[in-house]
Amino acid sequence: MSDRPRYVAIIMDGNARWARAQGVGVTEGHRAGTDALKRAITLAGEFGLEQLTVYAFSTENWARPADEVTGLMGLFLERIRREAQEMDEEGVRLRFIGRRDRIAPQVAEEIDWAEQLTGRHTTLTVFVGFDYGGRAEILHAAERYRGGGEEEFRRHLYAPDMKDPELIIRTGGELRISNFLLWEAAYSELYFSDCLWPDFGRDEFERALDAFGSREYRFGGR
């Protein structure tokens, strides 16, 4: 029997379907998703997590309709300053993982500001995958790797200080990991929830953590 995990990652899926079900635009679905993320971060602190990694915007998401991408970027700029200030007050460290060469300068500036503002905190770190893709991360590391084994390779990943997640949660009912943390997820337990991300709250989070606790976590051993 394992204890509850300390390192958890979440694929936040279902914003658009939630919006359709509610009869509102997709941007409002993403807005509700940001509210769910804030709720999840608060719960992560209550549950004693040390690291929470979330998949916010993938390298493939640029292919979505232009108005949706524009709405997402606008929502990000709207929320990051307020949310980062609240995270700072709550003692949460924010780190962003992913490419930074394709995002608008204003977005990059806000990311740098949020990381600097919260960088001194050590209790809970939230890693936000933004323009993130697992294959892109591995290729980025491979371009710089000159040998030396796994730990040396890890030094070239986007966030070498990020622990391998013990548990990956995916909401929205889909049964795949969608290019998320391909290197780090080698031995992660997976939990798939039918809950759409904007509806994700305490009960579903606890169910996922309890499911992990009922499994044997053996890293490939017997």
C-alpha positions as CSV (number, residue, x, y, z in Angstrom):
1,M,0.0,0.0,0.0
2,S,1.4,3.4,-1.0
3,D,0.8,6.7,0.7
4,R,-0.7,9.6,-1.1
5,P,1.7,11.1,-3.7
6,R,3.7,14.2,-3.3
7,Y,4.3,14.8,-7.0
8,V,1.2,15.0,-9.1
9,A,0.6,16.2,-12.7
10,I,-2.8,17.0,-14.3
11,I,-3.9,17.1,-18.0
12,M,-6.7,19.6,-17.7
13,D,-9.2,18.5,-20.4
14,G,-12.8,19.4,-21.1
15,N,-13.1,23.1,-21.1
16,A,-14.6,23.3,-24.6
17,R,-17.1,20.5,-23.9
18,W,-18.1,22.1,-20.6
19,A,-18.7,25.4,-22.5
20,R,-20.9,23.7,-25.1
21,A,-22.9,22.0,-22.3
22,Q,-23.4,25.3,-20.6
23,G,-24.4,27.1,-23.8
24,V,-21.5,29.6,-23.6
25,G,-18.5,30.4,-25.7
26,V,-15.3,28.4,-25.5
27,T,-13.4,31.3,-23.9
28,E,-15.8,31.2,-21.0
29,G,-15.0,27.5,-20.8
30,H,-11.4,28.3,-20.5
31,R,-12.2,31.0,-17.9
32,A,-14.0,28.4,-15.8
33,G,-10.9,26.1,-16.3
34,T,-8.7,28.8,-14.8
35,D,-11.0,28.9,-11.8
36,A,-10.7,25.2,-11.5
37,L,-6.9,25.4,-11.7
38,K,-6.8,28.0,-8.8
39,R,-9.0,25.6,-6.8
40,A,-6.7,22.7,-7.6
41,I,-3.6,24.6,-6.5
42,T,-5.3,25.5,-3.2
43,L,-6.2,21.8,-2.7
44,A,-2.7,20.7,-3.6
45,G,-1.4,22.7,-0.7
46,E,-4.1,21.3,1.7
47,F,-3.2,17.7,0.6
48,G,0.5,18.2,1.2
49,L,1.7,18.0,-2.3
50,E,5.2,19.3,-3.0
51,Q,4.9,19.7,-6.7
52,L,1.9,20.1,-9.1
53,T,2.5,20.1,-12.8
54,V,-0.4,21.1,-15.1
55,Y,-0.8,21.1,-18.9
56,A,-2.1,24.5,-19.8
57,F,-1.2,25.0,-23.5
58,S,0.4,22.4,-25.7
59,T,2.7,22.8,-28.7
60,E,-0.2,21.4,-30.7
61,N,-2.8,23.9,-29.4
62,W,-1.6,26.6,-31.8
63,A,-3.5,24.6,-34.5
64,R,-6.8,25.4,-32.8
65,P,-9.1,28.1,-34.3
66,A,-7.4,31.5,-34.3
67,D,-10.1,33.2,-32.2
68,E,-9.8,30.5,-29.5
69,V,-6.0,30.9,-29.3
70,T,-6.4,34.7,-29.1
71,G,-8.9,34.3,-26.4
72,L,-6.6,31.9,-24.5
73,M,-3.7,34.3,-24.7
74,G,-5.9,37.2,-23.6
75,L,-7.2,35.2,-20.7
76,F,-3.7,34.2,-19.7
77,L,-2.6,37.9,-19.6
78,E,-5.7,38.8,-17.7
79,R,-5.2,36.2,-15.0
80,I,-1.5,35.7,-14.5
81,R,-0.7,38.9,-12.7
82,R,-3.6,38.5,-10.2
83,E,-3.1,34.8,-9.8
84,A,0.7,35.2,-9.3
85,Q,0.2,37.7,-6.6
86,E,-2.2,35.4,-4.8
87,M,0.2,32.5,-5.2
88,D,3.0,34.7,-3.7
89,E,0.8,35.5,-0.7
90,E,0.0,31.8,-0.3
91,G,3.6,30.8,-0.5
92,V,3.4,29.0,-3.8
93,R,6.2,29.0,-6.3
94,L,5.3,29.2,-10.0
95,R,7.5,27.8,-12.8
96,F,6.6,27.6,-16.5
97,I,7.9,24.8,-18.7
98,G,7.9,24.8,-22.5
99,R,9.1,26.8,-25.5
100,R,9.4,30.6,-25.1
101,D,10.4,31.5,-28.6
102,R,6.9,31.5,-30.1
103,I,4.9,33.4,-27.5
104,A,4.3,37.1,-27.6
105,P,6.9,39.3,-25.8
106,Q,4.2,40.6,-23.4
107,V,3.3,37.0,-22.4
108,A,7.0,36.1,-22.0
109,E,7.5,39.2,-19.8
110,E,4.5,38.2,-17.6
111,I,5.9,34.6,-17.2
112,D,9.3,36.0,-16.2
113,W,7.7,38.4,-13.7
114,A,5.6,35.6,-12.1
115,E,8.6,33.3,-11.7
116,Q,10.7,36.0,-10.1
117,L,7.9,37.1,-7.8
118,T,7.3,33.6,-6.4
119,G,10.7,32.2,-6.8
120,R,11.7,32.2,-3.1
121,H,8.9,29.8,-2.0
122,T,9.7,26.2,-1.3
123,T,6.6,24.4,0.1
124,L,4.6,23.9,-3.1
125,T,5.9,24.4,-6.6
126,V,3.4,24.6,-9.5
127,F,4.9,23.9,-12.9
128,V,2.7,25.2,-15.8
129,G,3.2,23.6,-19.2
130,F,2.8,26.5,-21.6
131,D,3.6,25.9,-25.3
132,Y,4.8,22.6,-23.9
133,G,5.2,19.3,-25.7
134,G,7.0,16.1,-24.4
135,R,8.7,15.4,-27.7
136,A,9.8,19.0,-28.1
137,E,11.3,18.8,-24.6
138,I,13.2,15.6,-25.4
139,L,14.5,17.0,-28.6
140,H,15.6,20.2,-26.9
141,A,17.5,18.2,-24.3
142,A,19.0,15.8,-26.9
143,E,20.5,18.8,-28.8
144,R,22.5,19.7,-25.8
145,Y,23.3,16.3,-24.3
146,R,26.8,15.1,-24.7
147,G,26.6,11.9,-22.8
148,G,26.8,10.9,-19.1
149,G,23.6,9.0,-18.4
150,E,20.1,9.8,-17.3
151,E,20.8,12.3,-14.7
152,E,23.0,14.3,-17.0
153,F,20.3,14.2,-19.7
154,R,17.7,15.4,-17.1
155,R,19.8,18.5,-16.6
156,H,18.9,19.6,-20.1
157,L,15.1,19.2,-19.6
158,Y,13.0,22.3,-19.2
159,A,12.8,22.0,-15.4
160,P,15.6,19.7,-14.0
161,D,14.3,20.3,-10.5
162,M,10.9,18.9,-11.3
163,K,10.4,15.4,-9.8
164,D,8.9,12.7,-11.9
165,P,5.2,12.7,-11.2
166,E,4.1,9.8,-9.1
167,L,0.5,10.3,-10.4
168,I,-0.9,11.8,-13.6
169,I,-4.5,12.7,-13.6
170,R,-6.4,13.3,-16.8
171,T,-9.9,14.8,-16.8
172,G,-12.5,14.8,-19.6
173,G,-12.8,11.1,-20.1
174,E,-10.0,10.7,-22.7
175,L,-7.6,7.8,-22.2
176,R,-4.3,9.1,-23.5
177,I,-1.4,11.4,-22.3
178,S,-1.3,13.6,-25.3
179,N,2.5,14.3,-25.5
180,F,2.7,15.3,-21.8
181,L,5.9,14.6,-19.8
182,L,7.0,11.8,-22.0
183,W,10.4,11.5,-20.2
184,E,9.2,12.1,-16.7
185,A,6.1,9.8,-16.9
186,A,8.0,6.6,-17.4
187,Y,6.8,5.1,-14.1
188,S,3.8,7.4,-13.3
189,E,0.5,5.9,-12.2
190,L,-2.4,7.1,-14.4
191,Y,-5.8,8.1,-13.3
192,F,-8.5,9.0,-15.9
193,S,-11.6,10.9,-14.8
194,D,-14.8,11.5,-16.7
195,C,-15.1,14.9,-14.9
196,L,-14.7,17.9,-17.2
197,W,-11.9,20.1,-16.0
198,P,-14.1,23.1,-14.9
199,D,-16.0,20.8,-12.6
200,F,-12.9,19.3,-11.0
201,G,-12.9,19.8,-7.3
202,R,-12.1,18.4,-3.9
203,D,-14.0,15.1,-4.2
204,E,-12.6,14.1,-7.6
205,F,-9.0,15.2,-6.5
206,E,-9.3,13.1,-3.4
207,R,-10.6,10.1,-5.4
208,A,-7.5,10.3,-7.6
209,L,-5.1,10.5,-4.7
210,D,-6.9,7.7,-2.9
211,A,-6.7,5.5,-6.1
212,F,-2.9,6.0,-6.1
213,G,-2.8,5.0,-2.5
214,S,-4.4,1.7,-3.3
215,R,-1.8,0.7,-5.9
216,E,1.6,-0.9,-5.7
217,Y,4.2,1.5,-6.9
218,R,7.2,-0.7,-7.9
219,F,9.2,1.2,-10.6
220,G,9.2,-1.9,-12.8
221,G,10.2,-4.3,-10.0
222,R,8.2,-7.1,-8.4
